[in-house]
């Protein structure tokens, strides 16, 4: 017996789900796409062998970002495009995350606070790598947002692929070899400061919304207490070892940029 797929589960249970729940328009679109993917609903391509006349039909995919059957070709195309961007130099993998106590606020303000994650991670890298104490160069990096953890829990974090060198003010290349050149304690301190500064600015300008478990933070004192707790918490960035060659960077990025939260192997 073949192992069930995400599509099989939707086809079997989605109609019953609709009897009790009302998905958002975006959720409904994803559901329809997954159920119709490679079924013929989106057309087909027919291949005919010129020698023997054999016919093979290829049903079109839905191409939805959330569909587990649609990411192979986009992944390969993305990887081909990135090969021109990757240098034959050391690369490091950094992970930026925030304390779990911020999750309710982030979930209620996903667009704003995902942007804040990007801003804080980018500003942290730019500030520290420009410091002559650490490197003193303008480096390259790629940031990728993930919003879930390995246990499918809400866990927004930024994966960063950081080039292990860069250009000085004299336009000369500078690196420190294969050893990681930024102190983790410095990354933690600067990242926390950058993120919290933007979060407070959003609060002071009344741009934040509060829903569900974040409702209590409408109260000024409760929000102030949350901020104090964030400053007291240890923000733990993570750095993996250097990649072995430019191709390994591309392969790793392809896996992360086109990763599906609920893939067929989880069924």
PyMOL commands that set and color helices and strands:
alter all, ss='L'
color gray80, all
select helices_A, chain A and resi 6-20+25-36+71-82+100-108+110-130+184-204+212-218+220-232+246-257+264-266
alter helices_A, ss='H'
color red, helices_A
select strands_A, chain A and resi 44-48+55-59+91-97+138-148+154-167+173-175+238-240
alter strands_A, ss='S'
color yellow, strands_A
deselect
rebuild
show_as cartoon
